[in-house]
Amino acid sequence: MHGNAVNAEKILGSIQLPACPAIMLDIMSEARKEEPDFNHISRLVGNDAGLSAAVLKLANSPAFRRNSNISSIPQAVSVLGLKKVMLAVNTLFLRNSVSMKDPAAKAFLEKFWDKSSCTAEAASMLAKTLPGISIEDAYTIGLFHDSGIPVLMQRFPEHSFDETLHESDWENTHREEESRLGTNHAVVGNMLARNWGLPAHVCQTILNHHDMSIFTDLSHQISTAVRNFIAVLILAEHMASVFMGLEKESALGQLPTHAHALNHIGMEPAEFHEAALDILGEMRQYRH
């Protein structure tokens, strides 16, 4: 990976990595205080119409909602807590961080971000059913895992990334990028995540999420937490594909990559199939 990272740095020298949003830095500095001022954070969020909408949407999403509907920013901030408010900031600014003029590229990006947010929702809802896996980090990973793709689209507008929406070949996607572009979206996504100050285990998950040897090669220097997140991500990405009509529901838990993931989290395919249908049911109810 080291050579790839050096190569990526060189290739990315010609484009700008999206900067960490200023409001995110403001919220992070408030969050580090011994007694964070939630009123100040509510004002920061409330001053930005797009962010207000993103925070309310997250507070009422199937991943994090309570019994009653949340309609005010102070209420949303106090119910969500700082870590989840940061998810809303990430969701909004990540989606707006890359813009394309070409209509086909614009249409692809719309679909791409929809799939990322579906993956984030599915990942956090699956993590909720598993012991010891952070639902916030699962959401962040779902959102950021493919974030290198829009960045690479700016640098290589002639390269088609359409196949990344489909799960045809999880392991070979980044190998093909490597041979054509000299880097891959996992390396670039890791750099972006580090740039935005995301935790080390989240960045590691993004960097390694297409490498199935982490499940088969025990000498792989990677933490159990990262393996857990990659397993959840593989299954969540598939749920998002089914949700968006890109894959068949009957394939839930049936692909070779699913076997690695299910084996790691100790879930039978039939058990996952049932859990996935529940999660998809909740997501459909919320989105329509």
Secondary structure, DSSP 8 states (H G I E B T S, - for coil): -HHHHHHHHHHHTTS------HHHHHHHHHHTSSS--HHHHHHHHHT-HHHHHHHHHHHTSTTT--SS---SHHHHHHHH-HHHHHHHHHHHHHHHS----SHHHHHHHHHHHHHHHHHHHHHHHHHHTSTT--HHHHHHHHHHTTTHHHHHHHH-TTS--GGGGS-TTTTTHHHHHHHHHSS-HHHHHHHHHHHTT--HHHHHHHHHTT-THHHH-TT----HHHHHHHHHHHHHHHHHHHHTTSS-GGGTTTSHHHHHHHHHHT--HHHHHHHHHHHHHHHHHHH-
